[in-house]
Each structure stands twice: as C-alpha cells, then as structure tokens.
Amino acid sequence: MKQWLIVMCISCLLTIAMFTEGLAGPLKRPLSFQSLTQKEGLSSDMVFAIVVKDEEVWFGTYEGGATLYDRAKKVFKHYTTKGEPVVKVDDGESIRWKNHLSYNHVSVITLDRDRIWFGTYFYGFGGGGISYYHPQKNPPWKAFNTNDGRAKKVNAIAVDDELLWVGSEKGLSLLDKKTESWKQFFSTRDGLSGNFVNSILVEPEHLWIATNGGISKLQKAKRIWKNYSEKEGLTDVEIKTLVKVGQRIWAGGIGGSLFEYDSNSDRWRRLEPTDHLKNGGIHSFAIAKEKVVVCRDNGVSLYDLPTRQWEALTTADGLISPNVFSAAEDRNGIWFGTDKGASLLTLKP
C-alpha cells in the first residue's frame, strides 16, 4: 500500500512538473492571438477593465458601458446607463436613471462573492460612481450615490470581507456592504499620501493605497497611516498600480518604474526588468499563468515567476494595440484590454 502511494505521489509530481515546465519560461512562438472589437460585439473599442467569471467575460469600456461576453451562449450583451428596466427619476438635482450602470465610462471591474462591482469615471456633474451587478436580484443592477461627490471619478475598487474600499480622484471611501451605505472617507487631511487614488491592495491587517503622492499603508484596526515616497525608495512618486506577487508586493509607477517592498527595511527597492519595453508607462498589473503581467503604453512586459525571466509582447506578436490598459487570466490564456479592442492570448502547455 505504501509503495503504491509512493508511486502515485511520484506520478503526480511528474505530471505537475511536466505541466509547469510547459508553461514556465518564454512563450512558445508563434503566438496565437484572437481579437475582439466593436465588429465582433464589443460596445466600445477602448477597453479599460476585464474580469473573467466562469463562462462570462466582462469588459469595461469608455463611453460604451460594460460588455458581457457569454461564451457558453456565444452572445454579447451591453449594459449602459439606460438600464433594465428604464426608470427615469428627477431627484431635484438632475435627471438620473435608476437600476443601471452608474455611467458609461467603466474604469474598473472587481469580482465579489455574489456580485460584480463596476467603478465609473464621470467628468461632468450628476453622474459617475459605483454600481453592482447581482444576477440573483431583480433588478440585477444597483447604482450608488457618489458619497457627496467624493466617489464620482472612480479609479480603484477592493473587496475587504463585508467592506468595500473605493478610490477616486478625491480620496478613499469606505462602503458597508451589509447596509449598502458609506461609512468613512479619507484624504490627505487624514494621512493619505495623495488624494488621487489609483490602486488598492487588501491584506488581513493592512490596506495599501497607490496615489499620485506615493504609497500609503493603513493599519486597519488602529487606523494608523504610514506613507512612502522618495525617502523610502520610490523614485517614481505617482504610483499607478499594486499587486501581490507571492508574499511580496510590487508597485508600478506612471513613468514605467517597478518597485518591490522590503518588509525588513520597510522600504521599496527598484526592480530592473530586462525586456525591451521596460521604459514604457505602466497602466496596471495582473497575475496570470504564473506570470506577472505589466500592462504598459508600449506593450506588455511579462515576468515568469518559475524562471524569473522577462519577455515582451507587442503588436508584432499579435496584440491589437501597444497601449494596454488591463489584463485578466482566462482558463486557456490571458485577455488584454487596449485602446483598439481586446486581445486574447491562447496558451498551450
């Protein structure tokens, strides 16, 4: 019995090793890309956010609202401010539509246990903010007020158990999901490093916030702030994105610099990618297929975690555009959102 178990364990390890070996290291070229644009069903070609949930792929677009691609049914569905059903209400300030997406410029999409959150970005008056889509509710959409205008131009959303952190151009708002009401608001007056919040990373005890003035760490229980800027190693002060890479935290600067947090020294050290896109401006991060995906304005930098190797993806490889805003892992590949549509890179072991 013991010998049989040993043989089985060795067999399993060999299978895992073979699979990992097939995905690890440089991508096998030529690459296989599929592109989606308005011709295929997107509501807009400018794709700022992508989320994959089972057979559903959600795209957050500029001016086109959210596009749902149902792969099982092979259909596209568009969600905009018109909503389903259309309910027009004059609330005394402006004409608003209830039971719908908050605005048609979708800047961020975040998965929750039972719903999907959408952050929108509005340049005028009376719109913007956050909405959620809950497939088990009728109507499935709910739009929220903008917390007195402090959560109107939304750049980041992070789920923290029964709380929701929302980052905007004015600071950081906190929503109670149970009561569906705003609880608190934080700005530079409260300790935030900058009011323009670009990214939020949730940990059990701390909250990390990337802003136009550096990075802030909030000790959630005691509400103690610690800010990081040039003195703490950030040579690029405006930080666009944060991501957890194993037990480490990476940060991406708007100018293209990459940083890694050193918990021993409580400082940030600059990383030096070796791919030829390393100087391109950074939009966002994603973790997909054992790789750190760095979405840039000149393509995509990929860092392979098992081999610690860098490589680049450009239009020469099949990307529909070099200006890549977002990425998301799919079962057989990686989606990329660009200013000219979405690209799906299919990966095979």
Summary of the structure (lengths in Angstrom):
residues: 349
radius of gyration: 21.0
end to end distance: 32.5
largest distance: 76.9
contacts: 1168
relative contact order: 0.12
helix: 8%
strand: 48%
